[in-house]
């Protein structure tokens, strides 16, 4: 396996994350989640996740709500786009470097940039290390 396999793996995971984030939206106002509290009949506060339109979730645990807000759909979609940009940058620069090498040329600065992007992609892929395809996608790569 090589970086191509790992980038395909990452791309597939990003597609899954995008689908999940979009599944939590029904309009543009629903993307930014916030945390709050509200009183309940039993006298105890409930921690809630809400968007511009309604309460999306409630829990007794404030940590759960804070985590949900930090990873709401709008943020998740921004993270997906940032990771896709990393994959696009790698593909473009690696393609340029391969073209140079095919002509017998070399660009040490481009090689350093490709190596750095490959390290970033490899490190970033670790967020999916519990996925059943992760080990196969990483096989043959250093680290």
N, C-alpha and C positions, 0 to 999 in steps of 0.2 A: 504494500500500500504506500501511498505517497500523499503529498499535499493536496492533490486533486481529490483524492478520496475523502480527506478530512474536510475540505471546503464543501464538497457535496453533502457530507454529513451535517455540517453547520447550516448550510442553506436549507436543508430539509427541516432542521429543528426551528429555524427562524420562520419558515412557512407555518409550522405548527403553532408557534407563539403568536404570530400575526392572526391566525384563524381564531385562537382562543381569546385574544384581546378584542377582536372585532365582534366576537360572540357576546361580549359583555357590554356592547354599545347598542343603542337603538337610535341615537342621533348624536350630533357633535357636542351637545351640552353634557352628555353623559360620560365623557371621557375622563375628566378631571375629578378624581375622588377626594373627599375631605373626611376628616374624623370629627366626631362630636359625641355628646352624651344626651341622654334623655331619661326622664324618670319613668318608672314602670309602676304598675299597680301594687307590686309586692314591696315597694318602697326602696328597692335597690336600683342604682343607675345602670343603664345599659350603654355600652359603648357602641357607636353606630358609624357605619361608612355611608356617606351620602354623596350624591352628585347634585347638579343644578336642579334636578326635578324630584328626586325621591330618595328615601333610605334604601340602600342596596343590600346591607347586611347589618346584623347586630350580634353582639357577643358580650359575655360577662368579662372577658379578658381584654384589657386595653392594648396589650402587646399585639394581639391578633389584628385588631383594627388598625393600629399604626402600620403594621406590616402590609396589610391589604392596601392602605392608602399609598404607601411608598411604591407599590407595584401595580397601581391601577392601569386601566387600559390605555390611556393617553401616554403615560410614561412607557409602558411596554411597547407601544407602537414606535415611539421615538427610539428606544433601545434597538428594536429590530432594524430600523432604518440605519442607525449608526453602525451596527454590525454588518449589514449588507454593504455599506459604503467601504468598510474595511476589506470585505471579500472582493468587491469590484476593483479597488485600488491594487490589491495583490494580483488579481488576474491581469490587469492592464500592464502593470510593471513587469510581472513575470513573463508575459507574452513579448514585451519589448526586449527583455534580456535574452530570451530564447532566440528571437530573431537576430539579434547581434551575434550571439554565439554560433548560430547556423552559418553566418557569413565569416566566421573566424575572428570576429571582433570581441572585445570585452569592455565592460564599463564597471570598474570596481565600485563606484558609488551606487550604481543601480543594484549590484549584487548585494551590497550592504543593506540597501533599502528592502530588497526582496527578503533577505534573511530576517530582518527586523519584523516585517509584516508576517512572515511565517511563524515567528516566535509569538507575536501577538495573537494570531489565529489559534495556534496550538494552546496557548494559555487560556484564551477565551472559550475554546471548546470544552475545557474542563468543567464548565458550569453544567454540562450535560453528561458528566461522567457516570451517572447512574443509568443512563439510557443503554438498552441492550446492544446497540450497534456501536457504542463508543470505542470499546477496545479494538474492534476490527478496523475502525476508521483511523485509529492511532497506530496501528501495527506498522512497524518498519520506520517509524519516525523517532528521532532522538528525544530523550527526556522521558 
